Amino acid sequence: MVERGLTPRTLAPDMLWMAEALQEALRAEAAGEVPIGAVVVRDDTVIGRGHNAPIALCDPTAHAEVQALRAAARTVGNYRLLGATVYVTVEPCLMCMGALLHARVARLVFGCADPKSGAAGSLYNTARDARLNHQIEVTRGVGEEDSRALLQRFFRKKRAKPC
C-alpha cells in the first residue's frame, strides 16, 4: 500500500466524491445516527452508498462503510470490488477495514482521523499490514474540516440534552 497525500491530480475528483459521502453523513445525522457516510466509486460511477444505521437497523455492523459495500456488491453482483475506491467521512474502524480488505477495495479516502478506533493508520494500520493478503492505498484528510465539524456538532447536541 502506498499512502498518498493530497495532490492536484487527486484532489478535485476526491473532493467531488467526498461531497457525496458527506451527504450520506447528513442522512445519518437526520436519522439520529452518528453522522458518518460512505460511497463506493468505480470507473467514475458511484456503485454503492451508505450511512451509519446501527440504531435504526438494530445491527452493530451497519456502519456506513459496510452499508456502502453491501450496496456496491449488489450493484455489481460480486462481493469483490476490484478497482473500487471507498470515500468515507471518518477513518474506518477495525471491523470496517476488515470488510474493505475482504472486498479487495483498491483505495480508501477518508476525511478525519479517528484516534480512538481508527484502523487505517491512527490506532491500527490494517491497510498496510504486510501479513495480510491485500493492502489498500490510503489518502487521508479529504474533506477533513467538514467531516470533523459534522461530528462535533452532532456530539455537542447529544451532550447538551438533559438526562
N, C-alpha and C positions, 0 to 999 in steps of 0.2 A: 504494500500500500504506500502510496505517496501522499503525504499531507500537503495540501496547497493552501496558499493564502489567496487573497482577493487580487485578481489581475484584471486589466481591462477586457481581456478575451472572455473571462468567465463571469464578470460582474453583471453585465447587462441581462443575459438570459437568467442568471441565478436570481437576480432581484425580481424578475418577472414571475418566476415560479414560486419564489418565497412569498410574494404577494398573495398567490393562490393559497399557500399554506396558512398565511395569516388570516385569510377569510374563513378557512376551516376552524382556526382557533377561536375566532369570534363566534362561530356557531356553537362551539363547546361552551364558551362563556355564557351565551344566551340560554343555554340549557342547564346552567348551574354546575357545569363540569370545569375542571382545571383547564384553562384555555391553551390547549396545545393542538396544533393542526399539522397535517402532513399531506403531501401529494407525491405520487409516483409518476415520473415522466420517462418516456422512451420515444425516441425519434421525434422529438419536439411536440409530443402529444401527451396530455395527462391521461394515464390509463387507470389511475386509482386515486381516490381521495378519502380522507377520514379525519375525524377529530376525536378527542377523548370522550368516551361514553361508558366508563365502568359503572357509574351510578345508575344511569338510565337502563343499561342492559344487564345489571346485576352480574357483571363479568369482569373479574380482575385483569383479564388480558385485553380488554377493549381500549387499549391505548391508541392514540392517533396513528402511529406507525403501523400497528397490527391491523387496524381498520383499513388503512390505505393499501397495505399489502394484500389483504383479503380481496378487496375490490379489484386491484390490478390483476391478481391471479385469475379471478373470474373473467375479467375482460379478455385476457389473452389465452385462457384455457390451459394454464400451466402454472404451477407454483414456483417454477424457476423463472426469475425475472431478469434474465441475462441482458446486460447493456442498459439497465434502468438506473435512474438517479432518483433518490428519495430526498425530498425537501421537507424538513421538519423545523418547527419554530424553536424547539428546545432540544438540547443534546439527548439522544436516546438512552434509556436505562438498559440494564443488562439483558432483561427479557427481550426488549425490542431489538437490541443489537443481535441477539441470537436469531431472531426471526429474519433480520436483514441478511445475516450471513447464510442462513439456510436457503433463502430465496435467491442467493447469488447476485445480489444487487451490486452494481459496479461502483457506484458513487453515492456518498451521503453528503448533503449540505444542510447545516443546521445554523440556527440563529444564535441563541445564547447558551452558554455552557451551564451544566448542572453539577456544581462541585459536590453535592451530596449523594448523587446516584448516577452521574453521567458515565457511560461506558464507551465513549468514543474519544477518550483522552483525558477527561477530568479525574474521575476516580479509578476507572478501569480503562484499558485501551484494547478492547477486543478487536477493533477494526484492523489493528496491525499485528496481532498476535501470530507469530510465525508458526506456532504449534497447531494452528487451525488450518483447515484445508482451503480456506478462502480469505482473502483480505479485501478491504473496501477502501477506496480513495476517499479522503475526508476533506471537506472545506468547511471551515468554521467561521462564524461571525457575520454571515449574510443576513441582513435584517435584524441584527442583534438588538439595537435600541428599541425597535418596535416590539420585538418578542419579549424583551425584558419588561418594558413598560406595561404590556398587557398582563403579564403575570403579577407584577407588583400591584397594579390596580385591582386585580381580582382578589389577591390576598389581603390587601388593605381593607376592601369591603367586607371580607369574611371576618376579619379581626374586629371591625367596628360594630358588628351585630351584637346586641345584648344576649346574654345566656338565657 
